[in-house]
Amino acid sequence: MISIAESKPDVLQMELDYIEGNDRARRLYEKMGFCVAGVHPDAIRLKDGTLLNEYLMIKKIR
């Protein structure tokens, strides 16, 4: 997807979300050039009532 986005002159950035605690995904996304741009507090509620944040990450293409 990154290669496709980079080949399109009108694409300025890519965005994705990950859930708090998914450190493997965060590390992978950071290696791919994404950085945290925002947080949605308490976006996910687990069955036990635990609230987790959702993080927005972006990768600038141009």
trRosetta pair geometry for C-beta under 8 A, 3 or more apart (Angstrom, degrees):
i j d omega theta_ij theta_ji phi_ij phi_ji
1 4 5.6 -54 -149 37 35 112
1 5 6.2 36 153 -19 68 106
1 14 7.2 114 132 -131 110 146
2 5 5.7 -55 -147 38 32 111
2 6 6.2 30 155 -19 66 108
2 14 6.8 -86 -104 -14 71 161
2 32 6.7 -148 -62 -177 150 111
2 33 7.8 107 -135 43 141 124
2 59 7.2 -39 -118 107 107 156
3 6 5.8 -56 -145 37 29 110
3 7 6.5 26 155 -20 62 108
4 7 5.9 -61 -153 34 30 110
4 8 6.8 24 153 -18 64 108
5 8 6.0 -63 -154 33 33 108
5 11 4.6 -133 -164 133 78 158
5 14 5.4 -35 -125 -64 172 115
5 61 5.4 -119 141 -99 107 143
6 11 7.6 -88 -67 78 21 126
6 61 5.8 -157 -94 -152 61 105
8 11 4.3 69 86 -5 112 112
9 62 7.9 55 -160 -59 52 153
11 14 7.4 22 173 -62 118 77
11 61 5.2 5 117 67 92 165
11 62 7.4 128 94 -1 57 109
12 60 7.3 -41 159 -149 69 67
12 61 5.8 168 169 51 17 100
12 62 5.3 -81 -129 51 58 97
13 58 5.1 6 171 -174 130 109
13 59 6.2 162 -161 79 77 46
13 60 5.1 -40 -102 -109 99 44
13 61 5.6 -164 -88 4 33 87
13 62 7.9 -113 -53 36 62 65
14 34 7.5 -79 88 -94 100 103
14 58 6.8 153 79 -157 48 58
14 59 4.6 -3 53 53 98 101
14 61 6.5 89 -19 -47 85 108
15 37 7.8 -70 -124 36 96 141
15 56 6.4 -19 -164 -169 106 95
15 57 7.0 151 -155 82 55 50
15 58 5.2 -22 -98 -100 73 76
15 59 8.0 -159 -70 20 33 69
16 29 6.5 -140 73 -125 134 135
16 34 6.6 -40 39 -129 110 156
16 56 7.8 153 83 -155 35 52
16 57 5.3 -18 65 62 81 99
17 54 5.4 5 -173 176 119 104
17 55 6.6 152 -154 78 64 46
17 56 5.8 -32 -97 -97 79 55
17 57 7.2 165 -94 16 26 80
18 22 5.1 -128 177 74 107 125
18 25 4.7 176 -132 112 136 129
18 26 5.7 -169 94 -71 158 75
18 29 6.7 -141 -31 -9 139 150
18 54 7.5 168 84 -157 28 63
18 55 5.5 -17 61 59 77 99
18 57 6.7 20 5 -8 102 122
19 22 5.2 79 66 -6 75 120
19 43 7.7 -133 -118 77 85 113
19 44 5.7 3 -134 2 122 155
19 52 5.5 43 -177 131 99 135
19 53 7.6 152 -158 87 54 46
19 54 5.7 -34 -102 -105 63 70
19 55 7.7 171 -97 16 13 81
20 44 7.9 -164 31 41 93 118
20 52 4.3 -159 51 -169 109 92
20 53 4.3 80 -42 51 128 79
20 54 7.3 -93 -17 -69 83 30
20 55 6.9 112 -65 -23 68 102
21 52 6.3 -65 2 -135 117 130
22 25 4.3 4 141 26 111 119
22 26 6.4 133 99 -22 72 89
23 26 5.4 -52 -144 37 38 114
23 27 6.2 38 158 -19 69 104
24 27 6.0 -55 -149 36 28 109
24 28 6.4 28 153 -18 62 108
25 28 5.7 -57 -149 37 32 112
25 29 6.2 29 156 -17 68 107
26 29 5.9 -57 -147 38 29 109
26 30 6.3 28 155 -19 64 107
26 55 7.5 35 -103 67 110 148
26 57 7.9 169 -130 -64 70 145
27 30 5.7 -55 -146 37 30 111
27 31 6.5 33 154 -21 64 104
28 31 5.7 -56 -153 34 31 112
28 32 6.5 24 151 -14 64 109
29 32 5.6 -61 -151 40 34 110
29 34 4.1 -45 165 53 95 133
29 57 5.4 58 153 119 142 167
30 33 7.8 111 -175 -24 30 8
30 34 6.2 -87 -83 67 36 75
30 35 7.0 68 -118 -91 78 56
32 59 6.9 -59 121 -88 91 146
33 59 4.8 76 106 -135 97 113
34 57 4.1 54 163 155 120 121
34 58 6.4 161 -148 80 81 18
34 59 4.5 -65 -87 -59 68 95
35 57 6.3 168 80 -152 19 86
35 58 6.6 -29 59 60 70 69
35 59 7.6 121 9 -87 68 55
36 39 7.4 13 -177 -58 116 87
36 55 5.4 -51 -129 -176 105 121
36 56 7.2 100 -158 77 60 53
36 57 5.6 -50 -92 -97 43 78
37 56 5.1 -63 66 106 92 99
37 57 6.3 133 5 -128 89 24
37 58 4.6 35 -31 2 142 110
38 55 7.3 160 88 -158 46 56
38 56 4.2 9 59 44 91 121
39 53 5.2 -10 -170 -178 109 127
39 54 7.2 146 -161 78 58 47
39 55 5.4 -25 -104 -105 75 68
39 56 7.2 -140 -69 15 29 81
40 43 4.1 58 111 -66 110 129
40 53 6.6 152 74 -165 52 70
40 54 4.3 -10 56 61 108 99
40 55 7.7 -150 21 -71 74 24
40 56 7.2 84 -21 -31 94 97
41 51 8.0 35 162 147 70 122
41 53 5.5 -35 -119 -109 43 96
42 45 7.5 25 -179 -68 81 83
42 51 4.0 -11 -131 176 85 132
42 52 7.5 108 -126 56 34 23
42 53 6.8 -12 -33 -84 31 60
43 52 6.9 -56 57 93 74 67
43 53 6.2 68 12 -155 98 33
43 54 3.7 -44 54 -2 154 113
44 51 7.0 143 78 -158 52 52
44 52 4.4 -21 65 60 106 100
44 53 7.9 -47 24 35 91 6
44 54 6.2 110 -21 -56 100 99
45 49 6.7 -24 -169 -145 100 32
45 50 7.3 153 -155 78 54 42
45 51 5.6 -24 -99 -98 71 69
45 52 7.8 -177 -80 18 25 77
46 49 6.9 -32 73 38 76 19
46 50 4.4 4 37 56 120 93
46 51 7.8 -141 10 -69 80 24
46 52 6.9 70 -32 -15 100 111
